[in-house]
Amino acid sequence: MTAASVAPAALPWRVLGAWADLRGSMRAELDCAPGEPRLLAYVMLSGLIWFLGRVLVVEFGPLAPTLGPDEAMKRIAAEFVGSIFFRTLAFYGVAALALLGLCVAAGV
């Protein structure tokens, strides 16, 4: 059974299973050879989680009292662009460098 054939109702159980055994869950996910759309969704989701953490730091962290409302909004907007777009672009860059390294190593 592949991850694509799992019903959406089973998603909470997959999340709980991943929480219990992260390494096994990751191996099972990689064994089903996810495509680029799923991997892109994972990268975007990780960027969103990173962004939410950064928003909490800007709003409630040690610099929160020193930032004005306009400056805080500017930092949050910059963090959003950085976490969603530039992180995704960076992962594509890493993939391109890995492919280039494989081509050089293979002599292609």
Secondary structure as a PSIPRED ss2 file (coil, helix, strand):
# PSIPRED VFORMAT (PSIPRED V4.0)

   1 M C   1.000  0.000  0.000
   2 T C   1.000  0.000  0.000
   3 A H   0.000  1.000  0.000
   4 A H   0.000  1.000  0.000
   5 S H   0.000  1.000  0.000
   6 V C   1.000  0.000  0.000
   7 A C   1.000  0.000  0.000
   8 P H   0.000  1.000  0.000
   9 A H   0.000  1.000  0.000
  10 A H   0.000  1.000  0.000
  11 L H   0.000  1.000  0.000
  12 P H   0.000  1.000  0.000
  13 W H   0.000  1.000  0.000
  14 R H   0.000  1.000  0.000
  15 V H   0.000  1.000  0.000
  16 L H   0.000  1.000  0.000
  17 G H   0.000  1.000  0.000
  18 A H   0.000  1.000  0.000
  19 W H   0.000  1.000  0.000
  20 A H   0.000  1.000  0.000
  21 D C   1.000  0.000  0.000
  22 L H   0.000  1.000  0.000
  23 R H   0.000  1.000  0.000
  24 G H   0.000  1.000  0.000
  25 S H   0.000  1.000  0.000
  26 M H   0.000  1.000  0.000
  27 R H   0.000  1.000  0.000
  28 A H   0.000  1.000  0.000
  29 E H   0.000  1.000  0.000
  30 L H   0.000  1.000  0.000
  31 D H   0.000  1.000  0.000
  32 C C   1.000  0.000  0.000
  33 A C   1.000  0.000  0.000
  34 P C   1.000  0.000  0.000
  35 G C   1.000  0.000  0.000
  36 E H   0.000  1.000  0.000
  37 P H   0.000  1.000  0.000
  38 R H   0.000  1.000  0.000
  39 L H   0.000  1.000  0.000
  40 L H   0.000  1.000  0.000
  41 A H   0.000  1.000  0.000
  42 Y H   0.000  1.000  0.000
  43 V H   0.000  1.000  0.000
  44 M H   0.000  1.000  0.000
  45 L H   0.000  1.000  0.000
  46 S H   0.000  1.000  0.000
  47 G H   0.000  1.000  0.000
  48 L H   0.000  1.000  0.000
  49 I H   0.000  1.000  0.000
  50 W H   0.000  1.000  0.000
  51 F H   0.000  1.000  0.000
  52 L H   0.000  1.000  0.000
  53 G H   0.000  1.000  0.000
  54 R H   0.000  1.000  0.000
  55 V H   0.000  1.000  0.000
  56 L H   0.000  1.000  0.000
  57 V H   0.000  1.000  0.000
  58 V H   0.000  1.000  0.000
  59 E H   0.000  1.000  0.000
  60 F H   0.000  1.000  0.000
  61 G C   1.000  0.000  0.000
  62 P C   1.000  0.000  0.000
  63 L C   1.000  0.000  0.000
  64 A H   0.000  1.000  0.000
  65 P H   0.000  1.000  0.000
  66 T H   0.000  1.000  0.000
  67 L C   1.000  0.000  0.000
  68 G C   1.000  0.000  0.000
  69 P H   0.000  1.000  0.000
  70 D H   0.000  1.000  0.000
  71 E H   0.000  1.000  0.000
  72 A H   0.000  1.000  0.000
  73 M H   0.000  1.000  0.000
  74 K H   0.000  1.000  0.000
  75 R H   0.000  1.000  0.000
  76 I H   0.000  1.000  0.000
  77 A H   0.000  1.000  0.000
  78 A H   0.000  1.000  0.000
  79 E H   0.000  1.000  0.000
  80 F H   0.000  1.000  0.000
  81 V H   0.000  1.000  0.000
  82 G H   0.000  1.000  0.000
  83 S H   0.000  1.000  0.000
  84 I H   0.000  1.000  0.000
  85 F H   0.000  1.000  0.000
  86 F H   0.000  1.000  0.000
  87 R H   0.000  1.000  0.000
  88 T H   0.000  1.000  0.000
  89 L H   0.000  1.000  0.000
  90 A H   0.000  1.000  0.000
  91 F H   0.000  1.000  0.000
  92 Y H   0.000  1.000  0.000
  93 G H   0.000  1.000  0.000
  94 V H   0.000  1.000  0.000
  95 A H   0.000  1.000  0.000
  96 A H   0.000  1.000  0.000
  97 L H   0.000  1.000  0.000
  98 A H   0.000  1.000  0.000
  99 L H   0.000  1.000  0.000
 100 L H   0.000  1.000  0.000
 101 G H   0.000  1.000  0.000
 102 L H   0.000  1.000  0.000
 103 C H   0.000  1.000  0.000
 104 V H   0.000  1.000  0.000
 105 A H   0.000  1.000  0.000
 106 A H   0.000  1.000  0.000
 107 G C   1.000  0.000  0.000
 108 V C   1.000  0.000  0.000
